[in-house]
Amino acid sequence: MLSIKLPDGSVREVERGATPADVAAAIGPGLARAALAARVNGELRDIGRPFDGDSELALVTARDEADALALARHDYAHVLAEAVQSLFPGTQITFGPATDDGFYYDFAPAPGRGPFTDDELPLIEEEMRRIIRADKPLKREVWSREDLIRRWREQGETFKAEWAAELPEGEELTVYRAGEGEDAWLDMCRGPHLASTGKLDPEAFRLTRVSGAYWRGDQNNPQLSRIYGTGWLNRKQLEAYLVRLAEAQKRDHRKIGQEMDLFHLQQEAHGSVFWHPNGFILWRQLEAYLRRRLDAAGYREVKTPQIMDARQWEQSGHWGKYRENMFVIPDEIPGTEEDEPILSGKAELMALKPMNCPAHILIFRQGIKSYRDLPIRLSEYGCCHRNEPHGALHGILRVRQFTQDDAHIFCREDQIVEEVRLFCDLLDAVYRDLGFPDYHIKLALRPEKRFGTDEMWDKAEQDLRDAVHATGRATEVYGWEELPGEGAFYSPKLEFHLTDAIGRTWQVGTLQLDYVMPERLGAAYVGEDGEKHVPVMLHRAILGSFERFIGILIEHHAGRFPLWLAPVQAAVATIVSDADDYAREVAAALEAKGLRVALDARNEKINYKVREHSLAHTPYLLVVGKREAEERTVALRPLGADARQEMLPLDQVAERLALEALPPDLRG
């Protein structure tokens, strides 16, 4: 007999070979119907997988939404793959994971067929619903490596066979069988899964789009068709998501960026942004605001080189752990002769910096530092480069060249809690000023591949826990949570997740507590005892990167920025040409108050001008005609279909808009 301990502390005795489903049935028929999976000793498992021994059991139902959604989305991906192979024989399957809001699966279409298209999605959806309604059992099986490779090769599944052949010998390989007998559909998968396809709601998913992908994300490998979908526990959740998705499409930063003439991207500079004048005004306003905040908080701004010798990156640890994401440059003059190679292949290597931290340590090392000098807070708007795959790039939200609002705090161990508190307070003020009062804090713990001892990681993780508790933010209100395995290779980190206007979350700010890199790069200060000590290094960012954060700002505000951030704050538009001189006077009066103004004296009807400036998301339109010129007034029209127009004296409008345009940190 086995002892199974339940969350309420009670213990049930079951026979060896029993499953969590058996325990659920013994408790009651309602729970047996509701149970979707089980956590056995903390591990999420199939409801029908037998216990290995005495265990702690927590049954997973739809109320455990995070686990239930992950299971459902994983199952939808498998059902998608089965449906595609049923409809299009000869299609090979590769991988299909769950995502934050759904799932996808990558397929190699049959030879000569060509990639899948969006037009085929309704047909695939119907086949998926047929499979779900068939209520096929999903059974876990353990296969030997050799048998599995043989099976994939016999079925022509070359991608699956390749992957299975590279898995370590002796590793347990699991397969899930959908249905019964030889006609059952198989996929190699770690699981877990629901008990059967019928546990899915056939009306709670939608296939959304098809895109290209490469096998294993490498553009030198065969191109695949990736079919995306969204999956939920019930139709109500799906419909709510589709409403959010429609709203997100309206707010797409790429669309709004074009309407407001903020930036563009093009193939000649993959993953790098061409900022237009309007977009760079937005950038400069954000940068100036943040610089004032950092100056007031005791940071000293620095500027460090873009390119450093590879030996420096070896010493910091990035060369071994991060090299595949770095742009590497040979330190030589290219060949100029037509028949000779451009590069010799023998030069020493350098690299564009993917981050600023090693360079900041080199600044810290200049001159002798005393314990009395600490903390030292160095900030930089550092331009960095990371070699992201082409397929992973997305507008300005994921790019290759970006500018971090980076800073590093060098402090003593007894200063950690206070420095983290000060940073959390600073970050809170910035997020609130930028329109993000709701955010969550997560603690990302040690990854499998890391530098440093377990003792060092124990201390670093506990220091961050203690610091957040000291700020009063390790609470449910701030979504406090610990994330095993998600820290950086040199340190645990705090992650700050913003919630935007339509409920999406974005991981933006970070704070990492690092004992490793300062020691590796020889940073030291003279302590009160006269001996050398290694400082603690806090890596921290509030925005993360300007490019990504501006993209988030665009979508959060739907282009309707608060007045202080808007690239063009007001447009002065004429009704008749007789008002042109007065319109220029109005524009000059606003500019004298520091406002950014556009003058629109074109020979166009006023309704046309109103529509154009509304599409450009200009916060205020000041309309002037012959009457306004005579009375020295303006018709002030705020952005928005339901906005109320006011007729006001020019001086009053200029004062009012100037006050509203003050950045939040400069208001009284």
C-alpha positions as CSV (number, residue, x, y, z in Angstrom):
1,M,0.0,0.0,0.0
2,L,1.1,3.6,-0.6
3,S,0.4,6.6,1.6
4,I,-1.0,9.7,-0.3
5,K,-1.1,12.9,1.6
6,L,-3.7,15.5,0.5
7,P,-3.5,19.3,0.9
8,D,-5.8,19.3,3.9
9,G,-3.2,17.1,5.7
10,S,-5.3,13.9,5.5
11,V,-3.7,10.7,4.3
12,R,-5.2,8.0,2.1
13,E,-3.9,4.5,1.7
14,V,-4.0,3.2,-1.9
15,E,-2.8,0.1,-3.6
16,R,0.5,0.2,-5.6
17,G,-0.4,1.0,-9.2
18,A,-3.2,3.4,-8.2
19,T,-3.5,6.8,-9.9
20,P,-4.5,10.3,-8.9
21,A,-7.8,9.6,-10.8
22,D,-8.5,6.8,-8.4
23,V,-8.0,9.1,-5.4
24,A,-10.3,11.7,-7.0
25,A,-13.0,9.0,-7.6
26,A,-12.7,7.8,-4.0
27,I,-13.3,11.3,-2.7
28,G,-16.4,11.8,-4.9
29,P,-17.9,11.7,-8.4
30,G,-17.9,15.5,-8.7
31,L,-14.2,15.7,-8.1
32,A,-13.6,12.8,-10.4
33,R,-15.3,14.7,-13.2
34,A,-13.6,18.0,-12.4
35,A,-10.0,16.7,-11.9
36,L,-7.9,17.5,-15.0
37,A,-4.4,16.6,-13.8
38,A,-2.4,16.2,-10.6
39,R,0.6,17.7,-8.8
40,V,2.5,14.8,-7.3
41,N,5.2,15.9,-5.0
42,G,5.0,19.3,-6.7
43,E,5.3,17.9,-10.3
44,L,2.5,18.4,-12.7
45,R,1.4,15.0,-14.0
46,D,-1.2,13.1,-16.0
47,I,-4.3,12.3,-13.9
48,G,-3.9,8.6,-14.9
49,R,-0.2,8.2,-14.3
50,P,0.4,5.7,-11.4
51,F,2.1,6.9,-8.2
52,D,5.8,6.0,-7.9
53,G,5.6,5.6,-4.1
54,D,4.4,7.5,-1.1
55,S,3.4,10.9,-2.3
56,E,1.9,14.3,-1.7
57,L,-1.0,14.9,-4.0
58,A,-2.9,18.1,-5.1
59,L,-5.6,17.5,-7.7
60,V,-5.7,20.2,-10.5
61,T,-9.2,21.4,-11.7
62,A,-10.3,24.4,-13.8
63,R,-10.0,26.6,-10.7
64,D,-6.3,26.1,-10.9
65,E,-6.3,28.3,-14.0
66,A,-2.6,28.6,-14.7
67,D,-2.1,24.8,-14.7
68,A,-5.4,24.1,-16.4
69,L,-4.7,26.5,-19.3
70,A,-1.2,25.2,-19.8
71,L,-2.6,21.6,-20.1
72,A,-5.4,22.7,-22.4
73,R,-3.1,24.6,-24.7
74,H,-0.6,21.8,-24.9
75,D,-3.5,19.5,-25.9
76,Y,-4.8,21.9,-28.5
77,A,-1.3,21.9,-30.1
78,H,-1.4,18.1,-30.3
79,V,-4.9,18.1,-31.7
80,L,-3.8,20.7,-34.3
81,A,-0.9,18.4,-35.4
82,E,-3.2,15.4,-35.6
83,A,-5.8,17.4,-37.6
84,V,-3.2,18.7,-40.1
85,Q,-1.7,15.2,-40.7
86,S,-5.2,13.8,-41.1
87,L,-6.2,16.4,-43.7
88,F,-2.8,16.7,-45.5
89,P,-1.1,13.3,-45.7
90,G,2.7,13.5,-46.0
91,T,3.0,16.5,-43.7
92,Q,5.8,16.0,-41.1
93,I,5.5,17.2,-37.5
94,T,8.2,18.9,-35.5
95,F,7.3,20.7,-32.3
96,G,4.2,22.4,-30.8
97,P,4.4,24.1,-27.4
98,A,1.9,26.1,-25.4
99,T,2.4,29.9,-25.3
100,D,1.2,32.7,-23.0
101,D,-2.1,32.9,-24.8
102,G,-2.4,29.8,-26.9
103,F,-0.2,27.4,-28.8
104,Y,1.5,26.7,-32.1
105,Y,2.8,23.8,-34.1
106,D,5.6,23.7,-36.8
107,F,5.0,21.6,-39.9
108,A,7.0,20.5,-42.9
109,P,4.4,20.4,-45.7
110,A,4.5,17.4,-48.0
111,P,7.0,17.7,-50.9
112,G,5.6,19.9,-53.7
113,R,2.7,21.1,-51.7
114,G,4.0,24.6,-50.6
115,P,3.4,26.3,-47.2
116,F,0.1,26.3,-45.5
117,T,-2.0,29.5,-45.8
118,D,-4.5,31.4,-43.6
119,D,-7.3,30.3,-46.0
120,E,-6.9,26.7,-44.8
121,L,-7.3,27.5,-41.1
122,P,-11.2,27.1,-41.0
123,L,-10.9,23.6,-42.5
124,I,-8.2,22.6,-39.9
125,E,-10.4,24.0,-37.1
126,E,-13.3,21.8,-38.1
127,E,-11.1,18.7,-38.1
128,M,-9.8,19.7,-34.7
129,R,-13.4,19.9,-33.4
130,R,-14.1,16.5,-34.8
131,I,-11.1,15.0,-32.9
132,I,-12.1,16.8,-29.7
133,R,-15.7,15.5,-29.9
134,A,-14.4,12.0,-30.5
135,D,-13.0,12.1,-26.9
136,K,-9.9,10.1,-27.8
137,P,-7.9,8.9,-24.7
138,L,-4.4,10.4,-24.4
139,K,-2.1,7.8,-23.0
140,R,1.5,8.2,-21.9
141,E,4.0,5.5,-23.0
142,V,7.7,5.1,-22.3
143,W,9.7,4.0,-25.4
144,S,13.3,3.0,-25.9
145,R,15.4,5.4,-27.9
146,E,16.0,2.9,-30.6
147,D,12.4,1.8,-31.0
148,L,11.3,5.4,-31.2
149,I,13.8,6.4,-33.8
150,R,12.8,3.3,-35.8
151,R,9.1,4.3,-35.6
152,W,9.7,7.8,-36.7
153,R,11.9,6.7,-39.7
154,E,9.3,4.2,-40.8
155,Q,6.6,6.9,-40.7
156,G,8.8,9.3,-42.7
157,E,9.1,11.7,-39.7
158,T,12.7,12.7,-40.3
159,F,12.6,15.8,-38.0
160,K,11.3,13.8,-35.0
161,A,13.9,11.0,-35.8
162,E,16.7,13.5,-35.9
163,W,15.6,15.0,-32.5
164,A,15.2,11.6,-30.9
165,A,18.7,10.5,-32.1
166,E,20.3,13.5,-30.3
167,L,18.7,12.9,-27.0
168,P,21.0,11.4,-24.3
169,E,21.2,7.6,-24.2
170,G,19.4,6.3,-21.1
171,E,17.0,9.3,-21.0
172,E,13.4,8.2,-20.6
173,L,11.5,9.0,-23.8
174,T,7.8,9.4,-23.6
175,V,5.2,9.3,-26.3
176,Y,1.5,10.2,-26.1
177,R,-1.0,8.1,-28.0
178,A,-4.2,9.7,-29.1
179,G,-6.8,7.0,-29.5
180,E,-6.6,3.2,-29.5
181,G,-4.8,0.6,-31.6
182,E,-2.4,0.9,-34.5
183,D,-4.4,3.8,-36.0
184,A,-3.8,5.9,-33.0
185,W,-1.9,9.2,-33.6
186,L,1.5,9.5,-31.8
187,D,3.8,12.3,-30.8
188,M,7.0,12.4,-28.7
189,C,6.3,14.6,-25.7
190,R,7.3,15.1,-22.1
191,G,3.6,15.8,-21.2
192,P,1.6,16.0,-19.1
193,H,-1.7,16.0,-20.9
194,L,-5.4,15.8,-20.1
195,A,-7.0,12.4,-19.9
196,S,-8.7,12.6,-23.3
197,T,-9.4,15.1,-26.1
198,G,-13.0,15.4,-24.9
199,K,-11.7,17.3,-21.8
200,L,-11.1,20.3,-24.2
201,D,-13.9,22.6,-25.1
202,P,-14.3,22.5,-28.9
203,E,-15.6,26.0,-29.0
204,A,-12.8,27.5,-26.8
205,F,-10.0,27.8,-29.4
206,R,-9.3,29.6,-32.6
207,L,-6.5,29.3,-35.2
208,T,-5.2,32.8,-35.7
209,R,-2.5,32.8,-38.4
210,V,0.2,31.0,-40.4
211,S,3.9,32.2,-40.6
212,G,7.2,30.9,-41.7
213,A,9.7,29.3,-39.3
214,Y,13.0,27.4,-39.5
215,W,13.8,24.0,-38.1
216,R,15.4,24.7,-34.7
217,G,15.3,28.4,-35.4
218,D,18.3,28.3,-37.8
219,Q,17.8,30.0,-41.1
220,N,20.2,27.5,-42.7
221,N,17.8,24.7,-41.9
222,P,14.6,23.8,-43.8
223,Q,11.7,26.3,-43.7
224,L,8.5,25.2,-41.9
225,S,4.9,26.4,-41.7
226,R,4.0,27.5,-38.2
227,I,0.3,27.5,-37.4
228,Y,-0.7,29.7,-34.4
229,G,-3.8,29.4,-32.3
230,T,-5.3,30.6,-29.1
231,G,-6.9,28.2,-26.6
232,W,-8.9,28.6,-23.4
233,L,-10.9,26.6,-21.0
234,N,-14.3,27.8,-22.2
235,R,-16.0,29.9,-24.9
236,K,-16.5,32.9,-22.6
237,Q,-12.7,33.1,-22.0
238,L,-12.1,32.9,-25.8
239,E,-14.5,35.6,-26.6
240,A,-13.0,37.9,-24.0
241,Y,-9.6,37.2,-25.4
242,L,-10.7,38.0,-29.0
243,V,-12.1,41.3,-27.8
244,R,-8.7,42.1,-26.2
245,L,-6.9,40.9,-29.4
246,A,-9.0,43.3,-31.5
247,E,-8.2,46.1,-29.2
248,A,-4.5,45.2,-29.3
249,Q,-4.6,45.3,-33.1
250,K,-6.0,48.8,-33.0
251,R,-3.1,49.7,-30.6
252,D,-0.4,48.0,-32.7
253,H,2.7,50.2,-32.3
254,R,3.8,49.6,-35.9
255,K,0.5,50.9,-37.2
256,I,0.3,53.9,-34.8
257,G,4.0,54.6,-35.4
258,Q,3.3,55.0,-39.1
259,E,0.2,57.2,-38.5
260,M,2.3,59.5,-36.2
261,D,5.4,59.3,-38.4
262,L,7.5,58.1,-35.4
263,F,9.9,55.5,-36.9
264,H,10.3,52.9,-39.6
265,L,12.2,49.6,-40.0
266,Q,13.7,48.1,-43.2
267,Q,15.7,45.0,-44.3
268,E,18.9,47.0,-44.8
269,A,19.3,47.2,-41.0
270,H,17.5,44.1,-39.6
271,G,16.4,44.8,-36.0
272,S,17.5,48.4,-35.9
273,V,15.1,51.4,-35.8
274,F,15.1,54.5,-38.0
275,W,13.8,57.2,-35.7
276,H,12.0,60.0,-37.4
277,P,11.9,63.5,-36.0
278,N,8.6,63.0,-34.2
279,G,9.7,59.7,-32.7
280,F,13.0,61.1,-31.5
281,I,11.1,63.9,-29.8
282,L,9.3,61.3,-27.8
283,W,12.6,59.5,-27.1
284,R,14.3,62.8,-25.9
285,Q,11.4,63.7,-23.6
286,L,11.5,60.3,-22.0
287,E,15.3,60.4,-21.7
288,A,15.3,63.9,-20.2
289,Y,12.6,62.9,-17.7
290,L,14.5,59.8,-16.6
291,R,17.8,61.7,-16.4
292,R,16.3,64.2,-14.0
293,R,15.0,61.4,-11.9
294,L,18.4,59.7,-11.8
295,D,20.3,62.9,-11.1
296,A,18.0,63.5,-8.1
297,A,18.6,59.9,-6.9
298,G,22.4,60.3,-6.8
299,Y,23.4,58.5,-10.0
300,R,26.4,59.6,-12.0
301,E,26.1,59.2,-15.8
302,V,28.9,57.6,-17.8
303,K,29.5,56.6,-21.4
304,T,31.4,53.4,-22.4
305,P,32.8,51.9,-25.7
306,Q,30.6,50.0,-28.1
307,I,33.3,47.5,-29.0
308,M,35.6,45.6,-26.6
309,D,38.2,42.9,-27.0
310,A,36.9,39.3,-26.8
311,R,39.3,38.7,-23.9
312,Q,37.3,41.1,-21.8
313,W,34.1,39.2,-22.5
314,E,35.9,35.9,-21.7
315,Q,36.9,37.3,-18.3
316,S,33.4,38.5,-17.5
317,G,31.9,35.1,-18.4
318,H,29.8,36.4,-21.3
319,W,31.9,34.7,-24.0
320,G,31.2,31.2,-22.7
321,K,27.6,31.7,-21.7
322,Y,26.3,34.4,-24.2
323,R,28.5,34.3,-27.3
324,E,25.7,33.0,-29.6
325,N,23.9,36.3,-29.0
326,M,26.9,38.6,-29.6
327,F,28.1,40.3,-32.8
328,V,31.7,39.3,-33.2
329,I,34.2,41.5,-35.2
330,P,37.7,40.6,-36.4
331,D,40.3,43.3,-35.3
332,E,41.8,43.8,-38.8
333,I,41.7,46.0,-41.8
334,P,39.7,44.3,-44.6
335,G,41.5,43.2,-47.7
336,T,41.2,45.5,-50.6
337,E,42.5,43.4,-53.5
338,E,39.8,42.0,-55.8
339,D,41.1,38.4,-55.8
340,E,42.0,38.2,-52.1
341,P,39.7,37.4,-49.1
342,I,38.1,40.3,-47.4
343,L,38.9,38.8,-44.0
344,S,41.9,36.6,-43.2
345,G,40.3,34.6,-40.5
346,K,43.4,35.0,-38.3
347,A,42.7,38.3,-36.6
348,E,42.0,38.7,-32.9
349,L,38.3,39.0,-32.1
350,M,36.3,41.9,-30.6
351,A,32.6,42.1,-30.0
352,L,29.8,44.7,-29.9
353,K,28.7,45.0,-26.4
354,P,25.4,43.1,-25.6
355,M,25.3,44.8,-22.2
356,N,27.1,47.5,-20.2
357,C,28.1,45.9,-16.9
358,P,31.7,44.9,-17.6
359,A,32.5,48.4,-18.8
360,H,31.1,49.9,-15.7
361,I,33.3,47.7,-13.6
362,L,36.3,48.9,-15.5
363,I,35.3,52.5,-14.6
364,F,34.8,51.5,-10.9
365,R,38.4,50.0,-10.9
366,Q,40.0,53.3,-11.9
367,G,41.5,54.7,-8.7
368,I,41.3,53.4,-5.1
369,K,37.8,53.2,-3.6
370,S,37.1,53.3,0.1
371,Y,34.1,51.9,2.0
372,R,33.2,55.5,2.6
373,D,32.8,56.0,-1.1
374,L,30.0,53.4,-1.4
375,P,27.4,53.2,-2.7
376,I,28.6,54.4,-6.2
377,R,25.7,54.5,-8.7
378,L,26.8,54.6,-12.4
379,S,24.1,55.1,-15.0
380,E,24.4,55.0,-18.8
381,Y,22.0,55.2,-21.8
382,G,24.1,52.5,-23.4
383,C,23.6,51.4,-27.0
384,C,23.8,47.6,-27.1
385,H,23.6,44.9,-29.8
386,R,22.3,41.3,-29.5
387,N,22.2,38.8,-32.3
388,E,18.5,37.9,-32.3
389,P,17.2,35.5,-34.9
390,H,15.5,37.3,-37.8
391,G,12.3,35.4,-37.1
392,A,12.2,36.6,-33.5
393,L,12.3,40.3,-34.4
394,H,9.0,42.2,-33.8
395,G,8.6,45.9,-34.6
396,I,10.5,47.9,-32.0
397,L,9.4,45.5,-29.2
398,R,12.2,43.1,-30.1
399,V,15.2,44.4,-31.9
400,R,18.9,43.9,-32.4
401,Q,20.2,47.4,-31.6
402,F,18.7,49.0,-28.5
403,T,19.5,51.5,-25.8
404,Q,19.2,50.4,-22.2
405,D,18.4,52.8,-19.3
406,D,21.2,50.9,-17.5
407,A,22.8,51.5,-14.2
408,H,25.0,49.6,-11.7
409,I,25.2,50.2,-8.0
410,F,28.4,49.2,-6.2
411,C,27.8,48.8,-2.5
412,R,28.7,47.0,0.7
413,E,26.7,44.0,1.9
414,D,25.2,46.1,4.7
415,Q,23.9,48.6,2.1
416,I,22.0,46.1,0.0
417,V,18.5,46.4,1.6
418,E,18.6,50.2,1.6
419,E,19.7,50.3,-2.1
420,V,17.0,47.9,-3.2
421,R,14.4,49.9,-1.2
422,L,15.6,53.2,-2.9
423,F,15.5,51.5,-6.3
424,C,12.0,50.1,-5.8
425,D,10.7,53.6,-4.7
426,L,12.4,55.2,-7.7
427,L,10.9,52.6,-10.1
428,D,7.5,53.0,-8.5
429,A,7.5,56.8,-9.1
430,V,8.6,56.4,-12.7
431,Y,6.0,53.8,-13.5
432,R,3.2,55.9,-12.0
433,D,4.4,59.0,-13.9
434,L,4.3,57.1,-17.1
435,G,0.8,55.7,-16.6
436,F,1.6,52.3,-15.1
437,P,0.4,52.2,-11.5
438,D,-0.2,48.4,-11.6
439,Y,2.9,46.2,-11.7
440,H,4.0,42.8,-10.2
441,I,7.4,41.8,-8.7
442,K,8.9,38.4,-9.3
443,L,12.1,36.9,-7.9
444,A,14.0,34.8,-10.6
445,L,16.1,32.2,-8.9
446,R,19.3,30.3,-9.9
447,P,19.4,28.7,-13.4
448,E,20.9,25.3,-14.1
449,K,23.9,26.8,-15.9
450,R,25.5,29.4,-13.6
451,F,28.6,30.8,-12.0
452,G,29.3,30.9,-8.3
453,T,28.8,28.5,-5.4
454,D,25.5,27.3,-4.0
455,E,26.3,29.2,-0.8
456,M,26.7,32.4,-2.8
457,W,23.4,31.9,-4.6
458,D,21.7,31.1,-1.3
459,K,22.9,34.4,0.1
460,A,22.1,36.5,-3.0
461,E,18.6,35.1,-3.3
462,Q,17.9,35.6,0.4
463,D,19.3,39.2,0.3
464,L,16.8,40.1,-2.5
465,R,13.9,38.4,-0.6
466,D,14.8,40.4,2.6
467,A,15.1,43.6,0.6
468,V,11.7,43.3,-1.0
469,H,10.1,42.4,2.3
470,A,11.7,45.5,3.8
471,T,10.0,47.7,1.1
472,G,6.6,46.2,2.0
473,R,6.1,45.0,-1.6
474,A,6.5,41.2,-1.1
475,T,2.7,40.9,-1.0
476,E,-0.3,39.7,-3.1
477,V,-1.0,43.3,-4.2
478,Y,2.3,43.3,-6.0
479,G,1.9,39.8,-7.3
480,W,5.0,38.6,-5.4
481,E,6.2,35.3,-6.7
482,E,9.4,33.2,-7.0
483,L,10.4,31.8,-10.4
484,P,12.8,28.8,-10.1
485,G,15.5,28.6,-12.8
486,E,14.9,32.0,-14.4
487,G,17.8,34.0,-13.0
488,A,20.8,35.2,-15.0
489,F,23.9,33.0,-15.1
490,Y,25.7,35.3,-12.7
491,S,22.9,36.4,-10.3
492,P,19.3,36.1,-9.2
493,K,17.1,39.0,-10.2
494,L,13.9,40.9,-9.4
495,E,11.6,41.3,-12.4
496,F,9.0,44.1,-12.6
497,H,6.0,43.2,-14.8
498,L,3.8,46.1,-15.9
499,T,0.1,45.8,-16.6
500,D,-1.1,47.9,-19.6
501,A,-4.4,49.5,-20.4
502,I,-5.9,46.3,-21.8
503,G,-4.6,44.0,-19.2
504,R,-1.5,42.6,-20.9
505,T,1.7,42.2,-18.8
506,W,5.2,43.2,-19.9
507,Q,8.4,42.3,-18.1
508,V,10.3,45.6,-18.1
509,G,12.4,46.6,-15.1
510,T,15.0,44.3,-13.5
511,L,17.4,44.4,-10.5
512,Q,20.1,41.7,-10.2
513,L,22.2,41.1,-7.2
514,D,25.7,40.0,-8.3
515,Y,28.5,38.7,-6.2
516,V,30.2,37.0,-9.2
517,M,31.2,39.5,-11.9
518,P,32.9,42.1,-9.7
519,E,35.2,39.4,-8.4
520,R,35.9,38.0,-11.9
521,L,36.8,41.4,-13.1
522,G,38.9,42.5,-10.1
523,A,36.7,45.2,-8.6
524,A,37.7,46.0,-5.0
525,Y,37.4,48.7,-2.3
526,V,39.3,49.3,0.9
527,G,37.2,48.3,3.9
528,E,37.1,49.8,7.4
529,D,39.7,47.1,8.4
530,G,42.2,48.4,5.8
531,E,41.8,45.2,3.7
532,K,40.5,44.8,0.1
533,H,36.9,43.7,-0.3
534,V,34.8,42.8,-3.4
535,P,31.8,45.1,-3.7
536,V,28.3,43.9,-4.3
537,M,27.0,44.9,-7.7
538,L,23.4,45.7,-8.4
539,H,22.5,45.6,-12.1
540,R,19.3,47.6,-12.6
541,A,17.0,49.0,-15.3
542,I,13.6,50.7,-15.0
543,L,12.5,50.9,-18.7
544,G,14.6,48.0,-19.9
545,S,15.3,49.5,-23.3
546,F,14.0,52.7,-24.9
547,E,12.9,51.0,-28.1
548,R,10.8,48.3,-26.4
549,F,9.4,50.7,-23.7
550,I,8.4,53.3,-26.3
551,G,6.6,50.5,-28.2
552,I,4.8,49.5,-25.0
553,L,3.9,53.2,-24.3
554,I,2.5,53.6,-27.8
555,E,0.2,50.6,-27.3
556,H,-0.7,51.4,-23.7
557,H,-1.8,55.0,-24.7
558,A,-3.0,54.0,-28.2
559,G,-0.9,56.9,-29.5
560,R,-2.8,59.4,-27.3
561,F,0.1,60.3,-25.2
562,P,-0.1,62.6,-22.2
563,L,0.7,66.1,-23.4
564,W,4.3,66.3,-22.0
565,L,5.3,63.2,-24.1
566,A,3.3,64.0,-27.4
567,P,5.7,64.8,-30.3
568,V,3.3,67.4,-31.6
569,Q,1.3,68.9,-28.7
570,A,-1.0,71.2,-30.6
571,A,-1.9,72.0,-34.2
572,V,-3.1,75.5,-35.2
573,A,-5.5,75.1,-38.2
574,T,-7.1,77.9,-40.3
575,I,-10.7,77.9,-41.5
576,V,-10.0,80.7,-44.1
577,S,-6.9,82.2,-45.6
578,D,-7.8,85.6,-44.0
579,A,-6.7,84.0,-40.6
580,D,-3.3,82.9,-41.8
581,D,-1.4,85.8,-40.1
582,Y,-3.3,85.3,-36.8
583,A,-2.6,81.5,-37.0
584,R,1.1,82.2,-37.1
585,E,0.7,84.5,-34.1
586,V,-1.1,81.8,-32.2
587,A,1.6,79.2,-33.0
588,A,4.3,81.7,-32.0
589,A,2.6,82.3,-28.6
590,L,2.4,78.6,-27.9
591,E,6.0,78.1,-28.9
592,A,7.1,80.9,-26.6
593,K,5.6,78.8,-23.8
594,G,7.7,75.8,-24.8
595,L,5.0,73.9,-26.6
596,R,5.6,71.8,-29.8
597,V,3.3,73.2,-32.4
598,A,2.3,72.5,-36.0
599,L,0.8,75.2,-38.2
600,D,-1.7,74.0,-40.8
601,A,-2.6,76.9,-43.1
602,R,-3.2,74.6,-46.2
603,N,-6.0,75.4,-48.6
604,E,-8.1,72.5,-47.4
605,K,-11.5,72.3,-45.7
606,I,-11.4,72.4,-41.9
607,N,-13.1,69.0,-41.6
608,Y,-10.3,67.5,-43.6
609,K,-7.7,69.1,-41.3
610,V,-9.5,67.9,-38.2
611,R,-9.6,64.3,-39.5
612,E,-5.9,64.4,-40.4
613,H,-4.7,65.7,-37.1
614,S,-7.0,63.2,-35.3
615,L,-5.4,60.3,-37.2
616,A,-2.0,61.7,-36.2
617,H,-3.1,61.7,-32.5
618,T,-2.4,65.4,-32.0
619,P,-3.7,66.1,-28.5
620,Y,-5.1,69.6,-29.2
621,L,-6.4,71.3,-32.3
622,L,-6.7,75.1,-32.2
623,V,-9.0,76.3,-34.9
624,V,-9.0,79.9,-36.0
625,G,-11.0,81.9,-38.6
626,K,-11.8,85.5,-39.3
627,R,-13.9,85.9,-36.2
628,E,-11.2,84.4,-33.9
629,A,-8.6,86.7,-35.4
630,E,-10.8,89.7,-34.7
631,E,-11.5,88.7,-31.1
632,R,-8.1,87.2,-30.4
633,T,-9.6,83.9,-29.4
634,V,-9.2,80.2,-30.5
635,A,-11.6,77.3,-30.7
636,L,-9.8,74.7,-28.6
637,R,-10.7,71.1,-29.6
638,P,-9.1,68.2,-27.6
639,L,-8.4,64.9,-29.3
640,G,-11.4,62.5,-29.3
641,A,-14.8,62.1,-30.9
642,D,-16.7,63.0,-27.8
643,A,-14.4,66.0,-26.8
644,R,-16.1,69.3,-26.2
645,Q,-14.8,72.4,-28.1
646,E,-14.2,75.6,-26.1
647,M,-13.9,79.2,-27.3
648,L,-11.1,80.8,-25.2
649,P,-8.8,83.8,-25.3
650,L,-5.4,83.1,-26.7
651,D,-3.4,84.0,-23.6
652,Q,-5.6,81.7,-21.5
653,V,-5.1,78.8,-23.9
654,A,-1.3,79.3,-23.9
655,E,-1.1,79.3,-20.1
656,R,-3.4,76.3,-19.7
657,L,-1.5,74.1,-22.3
658,A,1.9,75.1,-21.0
659,L,0.9,74.0,-17.5
660,E,-0.5,70.7,-18.7
661,A,2.6,70.1,-20.8
662,L,4.9,70.1,-17.8
663,P,6.6,66.7,-17.2
664,P,5.2,65.1,-14.0
665,D,8.5,65.5,-12.0
666,L,8.5,69.3,-12.6
667,R,5.0,69.9,-11.4
668,G,4.5,71.6,-8.1
